[in-house]
Amino acid sequence: MTPIDKAIKAIGSQKKLADALGVSPQFINQIKRRGGELTTDKVTPEQWVKVTGLSVKELFPQFAKLI
């Protein structure tokens, strides 16, 4: 399961996630299409964590060794 899939599952739907983050559903869909790794271009890691309730390690596994 990719980080975006985990985030969507935690909140219930792509639309709910987009609304909670203040981005468009298309932004969420674009992340899914690009492999599911979360971006910090429009949303900070702190926002992803706060909205989903998931850990930084779950959402950003590529940085887990740095944390």
C-alpha positions in Angstrom: 0.0 0.0 0.0 1.4 3.4 -1.0 1.6 6.4 1.3 -1.3 8.1 -0.6 -3.4 4.9 -0.3 -2.8 4.9 3.4 -3.7 8.5 3.7 -6.9 8.0 1.7 -7.8 5.0 3.8 -7.2 6.9 7.1 -9.6 9.7 6.1 -12.2 7.8 4.1 -12.0 9.1 0.5 -9.9 11.1 -2.0 -12.4 13.9 -1.8 -12.4 14.1 2.0 -8.6 14.0 2.0 -8.4 16.8 -0.6 -10.9 18.9 1.4 -9.1 18.4 4.7 -5.7 19.4 3.1 -7.2 22.3 1.2 -6.2 20.9 -2.2 -8.2 19.7 -5.2 -9.2 16.1 -5.7 -7.2 16.2 -8.9 -4.0 16.9 -6.8 -4.7 13.7 -4.9 -5.4 11.7 -8.1 -2.1 13.1 -9.6 -0.1 11.7 -6.6 -1.8 8.3 -7.1 -1.0 8.3 -10.8 2.7 9.2 -10.1 3.3 6.2 -7.9 1.7 7.2 -4.6 4.7 9.0 -2.9 3.5 12.1 -1.1 4.7 15.5 -2.2 5.4 18.5 0.0 5.0 21.0 -2.8 1.5 22.2 -1.6 1.2 20.3 1.6 3.7 20.2 4.4 4.6 16.9 6.1 3.1 18.3 9.3 -0.2 18.8 7.5 -0.2 15.3 6.1 0.4 13.9 9.6 -2.2 16.1 11.3 -5.0 15.4 8.8 -4.4 11.6 8.5 -3.3 10.8 12.0 -0.5 8.6 10.5 3.1 8.8 11.4 5.8 10.5 9.3 7.4 7.1 8.8 4.2 5.7 7.3 3.6 8.7 5.1 7.2 9.4 4.1 9.0 6.0 4.2 11.8 7.4 1.9 12.8 9.6 4.9 12.3 7.1 7.7 16.1 6.5 8.1 16.6 10.3 8.5 14.1 10.6 11.3 
